[in-house]
Amino acid sequence: MVNRVLVTEAAAEVIDKLREENGPLMFHQSGGCCDGSSPMCFEVGELMINETDKLLGNIHGCDFYMSNDQFEYWKHTQLTVDVVKGRGASFSLEIPMGLRFVIKSRLFSEQESVELEG
């Protein structure tokens, strides 16, 4: 099975800390304002998800959503959520820690694309 979204060990450790402090978490990548297309981490229910969002998968116990418009640009890539030092300009929960989640991506192989279509 091909996953559309993955998470690094470093990002998973930050997710664990944030979950301890905030409870159940979710991710959303919308694109555009603030940090552009950086993934943002929220408490479940803090951001309203609707028909304009697509569930890409689950990373370390957190659903990961992307706006349908952004998905059209990213649908050919596998995303990996990582974390780096530095403050982002968003409302994501990791910002006060002096960290920010980032996306690393790679194109799916032809075989992976076929599996995803199925």
Backbone as CSV, one residue per row, in Angstrom:
resi,resn,N_x,N_y,N_z,CA_x,CA_y,CA_z,C_x,C_y,C_z
1,MET,0.845,-1.187,0.000,0.000,0.000,0.000,0.886,1.244,0.000
2,VAL,0.543,2.184,-0.839,1.295,3.424,-0.957,0.633,4.486,-0.079
3,ASN,1.425,5.117,0.756,0.915,6.196,1.601,1.182,7.536,0.936
4,ARG,0.210,8.402,0.978,0.387,9.749,0.428,1.186,10.644,1.367
5,VAL,1.132,10.348,2.660,1.815,11.206,3.626,2.501,10.337,4.681
6,LEU,3.738,10.728,5.012,4.561,10.047,6.005,5.016,11.054,7.042
7,VAL,5.707,10.572,8.082,6.219,11.463,9.130,7.605,10.976,9.548
8,THR,8.510,11.910,9.807,9.843,11.531,10.288,9.774,11.244,11.782
9,GLU,10.808,10.569,12.277,10.882,10.275,13.712,10.937,11.561,14.530
10,ALA,11.689,12.550,14.055,11.798,13.827,14.776,10.442,14.517,14.870
11,ALA,9.691,14.519,13.784,8.363,15.136,13.804,7.417,14.350,14.709
12,ALA,7.534,13.016,14.710,6.687,12.190,15.574,6.937,12.508,17.050
13,GLU,8.177,12.764,17.419,8.502,13.120,18.804,7.842,14.446,19.190
14,VAL,7.846,15.408,18.278,7.190,16.695,18.551,5.682,16.492,18.656
15,ILE,5.120,15.667,17.792,3.689,15.369,17.858,3.344,14.772,19.220
16,ASP,4.171,13.866,19.735,3.929,13.285,21.056,3.878,14.357,22.135
17,LYS,4.814,15.284,22.114,4.839,16.365,23.112,3.598,17.238,22.990
18,LEU,3.239,17.579,21.761,2.059,18.416,21.554,0.778,17.702,21.967
19,ARG,0.713,16.403,21.729,-0.469,15.628,22.108,-0.615,15.577,23.625
20,GLU,0.515,15.445,24.341,0.473,15.446,25.809,-0.123,16.744,26.337
21,GLU,0.212,17.853,25.714,-0.247,19.176,26.167,-1.641,19.539,25.672
22,ASN,-2.009,19.049,24.473,-3.222,19.544,23.822,-4.284,18.507,23.523
23,GLY,-3.977,17.237,23.705,-4.945,16.200,23.375,-4.854,15.805,21.914
24,PRO,-5.933,15.229,21.366,-5.918,14.758,19.980,-5.595,15.879,18.991
25,LEU,-4.780,15.524,17.972,-4.299,16.517,17.013,-4.662,16.132,15.582
26,MET,-4.594,17.131,14.704,-4.794,16.945,13.274,-3.861,17.883,12.520
27,PHE,-3.627,17.588,11.259,-2.815,18.448,10.398,-3.639,18.907,9.212
28,HIS,-3.308,20.111,8.744,-3.936,20.644,7.534,-2.902,21.434,6.751
29,GLN,-2.909,21.228,5.450,-2.031,21.997,4.571,-2.912,22.652,3.524
30,SER,-3.041,23.984,3.623,-3.954,24.659,2.713,-3.241,25.381,1.590
31,GLY,-2.090,25.945,1.882,-1.402,26.759,0.877,-1.898,28.191,0.936
32,GLY,-1.077,29.098,0.448,-1.514,30.493,0.397,-0.921,31.341,1.489
33,CYS,-1.754,31.849,2.363,-1.327,32.848,3.342,-0.414,32.267,4.427
34,CYS,0.046,33.122,5.287,0.905,32.764,6.422,2.166,32.052,5.949
35,ASP,2.304,30.789,6.265,3.498,30.028,5.894,3.364,29.349,4.538
36,GLY,2.490,29.831,3.701,2.345,29.225,2.381,1.801,27.828,2.474
37,SER,2.577,26.872,2.031,2.088,25.497,2.029,2.732,24.661,3.123
38,SER,2.992,25.258,4.262,3.512,24.505,5.408,2.376,23.752,6.085
39,PRO,2.664,22.553,6.569,1.629,21.827,7.305,1.404,22.484,8.660
40,MET,0.150,22.583,9.047,-0.169,23.191,10.342,-0.854,22.164,11.227
41,CYS,-0.448,22.154,12.486,-0.960,21.222,13.480,-1.957,21.938,14.383
42,PHE,-3.129,21.343,14.552,-4.193,21.919,15.376,-4.747,20.853,16.317
43,GLU,-5.398,21.319,17.377,-6.196,20.409,18.182,-7.360,19.956,17.312
44,VAL,-7.765,18.697,17.446,-8.915,18.211,16.691,-10.108,19.100,17.007
45,GLY,-10.791,19.563,15.978,-11.961,20.424,16.142,-11.646,21.900,16.091
46,GLU,-10.379,22.276,16.189,-10.012,23.693,16.160,-10.162,24.273,14.752
47,LEU,-9.957,23.464,13.746,-10.112,23.889,12.355,-11.243,23.069,11.747
48,MET,-12.206,23.755,11.195,-13.353,23.058,10.618,-12.992,22.504,9.241
49,ILE,-13.178,21.212,9.076,-12.938,20.525,7.815,-14.275,20.393,7.102
50,ASN,-14.256,20.590,5.763,-15.499,20.441,5.018,-15.238,19.794,3.664
51,GLU,-16.195,19.910,2.755,-16.083,19.239,1.453,-14.966,19.804,0.574
52,THR,-14.372,20.916,0.957,-13.259,21.477,0.180,-11.911,20.918,0.631
53,ASP,-11.921,19.978,1.578,-10.696,19.366,2.099,-10.677,17.870,1.800
54,LYS,-9.479,17.350,1.622,-9.290,15.930,1.318,-8.422,15.303,2.400
55,LEU,-8.848,14.173,2.924,-8.058,13.411,3.885,-7.008,12.625,3.110
56,LEU,-5.711,12.920,3.354,-4.633,12.231,2.651,-4.157,10.989,3.390
57,GLY,-4.382,10.955,4.687,-3.931,9.813,5.470,-3.809,10.180,6.930
58,ASN,-3.109,9.326,7.657,-2.928,9.515,9.085,-1.438,9.372,9.390
59,ILE,-0.896,10.363,10.101,0.507,10.301,10.497,0.593,10.309,12.017
60,HIS,1.175,9.296,12.556,1.414,9.192,14.004,0.144,9.501,14.812
61,GLY,-0.968,8.936,14.347,-2.238,9.100,15.048,-2.983,10.388,14.757
62,CYS,-2.541,11.149,13.750,-3.162,12.432,13.402,-3.631,12.407,11.953
63,ASP,-4.907,12.712,11.736,-5.383,12.837,10.363,-4.691,14.013,9.690
64,PHE,-4.389,13.854,8.403,-3.708,14.889,7.624,-4.598,15.257,6.439
65,TYR,-5.024,16.519,6.404,-5.915,17.027,5.371,-5.194,18.045,4.497
66,MET,-5.709,18.192,3.285,-5.211,19.204,2.369,-6.415,19.746,1.605
67,SER,-6.384,21.043,1.304,-7.480,21.599,0.516,-7.486,20.938,-0.861
68,ASN,-8.660,20.769,-1.427,-8.786,20.136,-2.735,-7.978,20.865,-3.800
69,ASP,-7.945,22.196,-3.752,-7.174,22.978,-4.725,-5.690,22.633,-4.645
70,GLN,-5.153,22.566,-3.427,-3.748,22.228,-3.264,-3.478,20.790,-3.685
71,PHE,-4.425,19.895,-3.413,-4.236,18.500,-3.778,-4.011,18.342,-5.278
72,GLU,-4.657,19.164,-6.081,-4.456,19.095,-7.530,-2.993,19.321,-7.894
73,TYR,-2.291,20.161,-7.149,-0.866,20.409,-7.398,0.023,19.296,-6.835
74,TRP,-0.379,18.739,-5.696,0.466,17.802,-4.958,0.127,16.333,-5.178
75,LYS,-0.908,16.000,-5.931,-1.393,14.621,-6.014,-0.380,13.634,-6.593
76,HIS,0.631,14.113,-7.265,1.642,13.233,-7.850,2.847,13.031,-6.932
77,THR,2.753,13.536,-5.707,3.899,13.473,-4.797,3.540,12.814,-3.473
78,GLN,4.538,12.155,-2.899,4.418,11.644,-1.540,4.991,12.713,-0.619
79,LEU,4.266,13.053,0.418,4.664,14.095,1.355,5.215,13.466,2.627
80,THR,6.272,14.044,3.149,6.815,13.624,4.440,6.853,14.842,5.350
81,VAL,6.180,14.738,6.492,6.183,15.818,7.480,7.446,15.685,8.313
82,ASP,8.204,16.770,8.382,9.422,16.832,9.175,9.334,18.069,10.054
83,VAL,10.330,18.290,10.875,10.352,19.450,11.749,11.748,20.071,11.699
84,VAL,11.804,21.406,11.738,13.074,22.129,11.736,13.008,23.229,12.796
85,LYS,14.183,23.703,13.199,14.243,24.830,14.130,13.855,26.104,13.403
86,GLY,13.223,26.999,14.132,12.808,28.277,13.557,11.328,28.489,13.751
87,ARG,10.964,29.747,13.791,9.551,30.088,13.982,8.876,30.321,12.648
88,GLY,7.767,29.684,12.462,6.933,29.950,11.306,5.947,31.051,11.639
89,ALA,5.279,31.544,10.649,4.308,32.629,10.844,2.888,32.083,10.758
90,SER,2.605,31.047,11.529,1.283,30.442,11.468,0.728,30.222,12.868
91,PHE,-0.441,29.624,12.900,-1.108,29.321,14.166,-0.872,27.882,14.590
92,SER,0.079,27.211,13.972,0.355,25.819,14.256,0.893,25.659,15.681
93,LEU,0.528,24.569,16.334,0.824,24.372,17.760,2.305,24.302,18.106
94,GLU,3.172,23.924,17.166,4.599,23.781,17.484,5.353,25.108,17.504
95,ILE,4.775,26.169,16.999,5.463,27.460,16.863,6.050,27.966,18.188
96,PRO,5.319,27.924,19.318,5.913,28.397,20.582,7.136,27.593,21.041
97,MET,7.347,26.411,20.472,8.500,25.578,20.829,9.760,26.012,20.068
98,GLY,9.625,27.023,19.192,10.770,27.431,18.375,11.034,26.467,17.233
99,LEU,9.997,25.737,16.839,10.082,24.738,15.773,8.983,25.002,14.759
100,ARG,9.131,24.370,13.604,8.045,24.416,12.626,8.048,23.145,11.810
101,PHE,6.850,22.673,11.528,6.708,21.517,10.660,6.926,21.971,9.217
102,VAL,7.560,21.123,8.433,7.784,21.383,7.015,7.431,20.126,6.227
103,ILE,7.236,20.320,4.934,6.944,19.208,4.032,8.148,18.953,3.144
104,LYS,8.501,17.692,3.033,9.465,17.241,2.034,8.669,16.367,1.085
105,SER,8.958,16.461,-0.198,8.147,15.703,-1.148,9.013,15.008,-2.190
106,ARG,8.427,13.979,-2.772,9.048,13.291,-3.891,7.932,12.818,-4.813
107,LEU,8.241,12.735,-6.094,7.256,12.246,-7.054,7.046,10.747,-6.863
108,PHE,5.800,10.316,-7.012,5.515,8.892,-6.987,6.109,8.236,-8.230
109,SER,6.552,7.007,-8.100,7.006,6.231,-9.249,5.783,5.870,-10.093
110,GLU,6.022,5.382,-11.301,4.912,4.948,-12.154,4.101,3.851,-11.476
111,GLN,4.790,2.884,-10.858,4.100,1.786,-10.182,3.262,2.309,-9.011
112,GLU,3.815,3.214,-8.232,3.060,3.784,-7.113,1.830,4.534,-7.607
113,SER,1.974,5.260,-8.699,0.839,5.988,-9.268,-0.267,5.032,-9.684
114,VAL,0.106,3.902,-10.266,-0.869,2.895,-10.665,-1.591,2.360,-9.422
115,GLU,-0.850,2.090,-8.360,-1.448,1.588,-7.109,-2.405,2.610,-6.514
116,LEU,-2.037,3.876,-6.575,-2.898,4.924,-6.036,-4.197,5.050,-6.828
117,GLU,-4.111,4.891,-8.133,-5.306,4.971,-8.985,-6.273,3.835,-8.681
118,GLY,-5.727,2.665,-8.301,-6.562,1.500,-8.015,-7.283,1.678,-6.731
